[in-house]
Amino acid sequence: MNLSVKLGSLTLQNPVMVASGTFGYGVEYAQLLDLNQFGAVVVKGIRLGPVRGNPTPRTAEVASGMLNAIGLQGPGVDGFIKKYWPFLSTLKVPTIINIWGTTVEEYAEVARRFDALGGVGALELNVSCPNIKEGGAQFGTDAKLLAGVVRACRKATKLPLITKLSPNVTSIAPYAQAAEAEGSDALAITNSYPAMAIDTETRRPKLANVTGGLTGPCIKPIAIKLVWEAAKAVKIPIIGMGGIQSAADAVEFLMAGATAVAVGTANFYEPQTVPQVIAGLREFMARHNIADVRELVGSVKVAK
């Protein structure tokens, strides 16, 4: 059976990868499982310079999910290339680098730097970041700002671009269409949801940052809806993510319209989730006599 899929010019041996921010830079998990089984390895977000991140506590477990407010801690472009790229460049599967900035110019410069590196599979644009020139407005919640980022990065690199959309919008379609129109090769849906938890004994927020991003199984139905809506609005492939723990979860996203999927929060409590999902996907396809995984994409039957 054929599990390979394409994201623009990038071919994956199977449609299962990890979600940025949940798998470090790959090396942290390398002794636990064979990363070359994956469709791709997606690394933690990289900005032009180093970022210290938020104070601790930065994570908190909640019902059927997790809150995090890491603050996009990272080594910056130079630190990443020096410390992590020597390992990642030896993998047989593509490395997708998540990038971000606080200005359009910074996004473009990071894209340009990785374009010159050689060997990078694709760039994933994290647009759930504040634009300091626009008073802190998120790139991902303003269609014009989003379009500007994608346009600038498209000019800066020939690498496949994946735009990771924010869920904090009234309708995902205009943002998906804006990214597609400016040259994004694929979309990643979805990012975390703003949320908060309180320790009732201390009456203090469980996160030092007060609020954080909610991820995990609790957001899966919402994420599937967003994938379904975006798939109806654009022609470019979508990477679906949000609470995937099993092959059945992955198949839901594929049926909703995703071409590929990413495992996120589950990596923290079951590092073997990705190979388990791949094996389960093969079993599902065999059981239903499906020869090509692409037959599942967008196959949900919705009454008209």
Protein Blocks (a to p, Z undefined) as FASTA:
>chain_A
ZZbdcehjbccfbfcdcdehilonojmmmmmpcfklpmbdcdddddfbdcebjaddfbdc
dehiacddekppaebjmlmmmmmmmmmmmpmbdcddddddfbfklmmmmmmmmmmnoopa
bdcddfkbccfknoopafklcfklmmmmmmmmmmmpcbdcdddddfkbfblklmmmmmmm
nopabdcdddddddddddfklopafbfnlpacdedjklmmmmmmmmmmmmmmpmbdcdde
ehiabfklmmmmmmnopabdcdfklmmmomklmmmmmmmmmmmmmmnopabfklmgopac
cdZZ
